[in-house]
Amino acid sequence: MLKRIYIDNFRGLVNFEMNFDSINLFLGGNGTGKSSVFEALRRIQLFISGVAKVEGIFPFFDCTRWQTLPIQRFEIEIDGNDGNYKYELAIEHNRENSHVQYECLWFDDQPLLKFKMGEVQIFDDNYSAGPKYPFEFSQSILPLLQPRNDNTKLTWFKNRIERFIIVQIIPNLMANGSEQEERRLSYKMENFVSWYRYISLDQGKVAELINVLKDVLDGFVSFQFEQFSEKYRTLKLKFSTNADRTKTFDYYLGELSDGQKVMIALYTVLYCTQSEDYTLCIDEPENFLALPEIQPWLVQLYDLCSEQKIQALLISHHPELINYLLASPIGYWFERQSNAPVRVKKISNEVAENTGLPVSELIARGWLYEPT
């Protein structure tokens, strides 16, 4: 489970730190830094995964505008594998280029990786140091390290980073088909079909997902792939009519409504990742959905998080979602004035109990916190 993040000199996040629970709700006005936390996590994931080099992931214009500091710093802590991982990354920007100043990984305060001053050193599971050797400043060393019997702790961390799903669902961008399986969902979910091709290899997950969708999506029967070429496949969905359940009609994903596509995406993410130590970061999951549609998903999410089967970080402005989730002290209020750092305060349901008003109403009236 993600336990902590530290971000410095990234957009409005300056010397910024947050600790996390199994379920977390980010609240606050537009431009207060909520999505920037997700974006920092996504950039770290891309960097560790080796998708691109540092300049393509951490451009200099994402440094905090009202500062002149050339260095961005990031830290994340993850509990798992019977211990605590701490990953540290510093990016230095100058007129010519951007490069990694240092990259380190620790397990229970013992080193697994150190890269500083152009030299890298890897440590095995017993923390015995390997030789130092030169390494370029432009990328992470982690994606280049192959799994071995003596680096299982380091390999576990790499795999856990892959199990961050960080999305803001834009249903009209979802492609009808794909040419290959993909292990990582894109931020806007354009590659949903490619990702579904990957997770559908586990037929047990798909069977559970289909049963759930039959209950929440009127007339839904099943998924089906249609092959157009050697590699390209489209995703079709079968629906029946209320009058004759034996008669079905096929629809391509792109023919569904935005709300239907969002429901399918939300339930697929939830039921195909549970019990596998995933962290879901979803920006405004309620978009495109009516209250009766988002409520059952919300109940399932809350239950799975309470059972420690999944971790969720959510950004929302929806009153029902806010009031439901804030039955537990899992809310964080983001605030920021112009050209000033983001600040976060923790919220609990006690705030509402003291006033007799739900938290969503306090937010609407501007009474949750007095301006600082």
Sequence and secondary structure as in RCSB ss.txt:
>XXXX:A:sequence
MLKRIYIDNFRGLVNFEMNFDSINLFLGGNGTGKSSVFEALRRIQLFISGVAKVEGIFPFFDCTRWQTLPIQRFE
IEIDGNDGNYKYELAIEHNRENSHVQYECLWFDDQPLLKFKMGEVQIFDDNYSAGPKYPFEFSQSILPLLQPRND
NTKLTWFKNRIERFIIVQIIPNLMANGSEQEERRLSYKMENFVSWYRYISLDQGKVAELINVLKDVLDGFVSFQF
EQFSEKYRTLKLKFSTNADRTKTFDYYLGELSDGQKVMIALYTVLYCTQSEDYTLCIDEPENFLALPEIQPWLVQ
LYDLCSEQKIQALLISHHPELINYLLASPIGYWFERQSNAPVRVKKISNEVAENTGLPVSELIARGWLYEPT
>XXXX:A:secstr
 EEEEEEESBTTBSSEEEE  SEEEEEE TTSSHHHHHHHHHHHHHHHHTSS HHHHS GGGS TT    EEEEE
EEEEETTEEEEEEEEEEE SS EEEEEEEEEETTEEEEEEETTEEEEB TT  B   EE  TTS SGGG    TT
 HHHHHHHHHHHTEEEE   GGG  SEESS  SS  TT TTHHHHHHHHTT HHHHHHHHHHHHHHSTTEEEEEE
EE SSS EEEEEEEE SS TT EEEEEGGGS HHHHHHHHHHHHHHTTTTS  EEEEE TTTT  HHHHHHHHHH
HHHHHHTTS EEEEE   HHHHHHHTTSS EEEEE  TTS  EEEEE THHHHHHTS HHHHHHHT SS   
